[in-house]
Amino acid sequence: MNSAPVSPGASRSHVALHAALINAALIVFLSAYPFTGWRDTGLPLFDFLFYPLPYYTRFSTMPSTC
């Protein structure tokens, strides 16, 4: 009447695994959603890296730092 011992992980439900997979799929789908509707402006892709830095005065930075 004694049966072989069952490992604790063998009788668990796969609900947690399915929930994690659905969650990962939603994250991938929703993170790609903001890119819909974008269009090419015709400018070089990495041209913004060579723009000059903006000029900040003490007057403009004071409210941000206080």
Protein Blocks (a to p, Z undefined) as FASTA:
>chain_A
ZZcdddfklmpcfklmmmmmmmmmmmmmmmmmmmgoiacehiafklmmmpccddddfklm
mmmmZZ
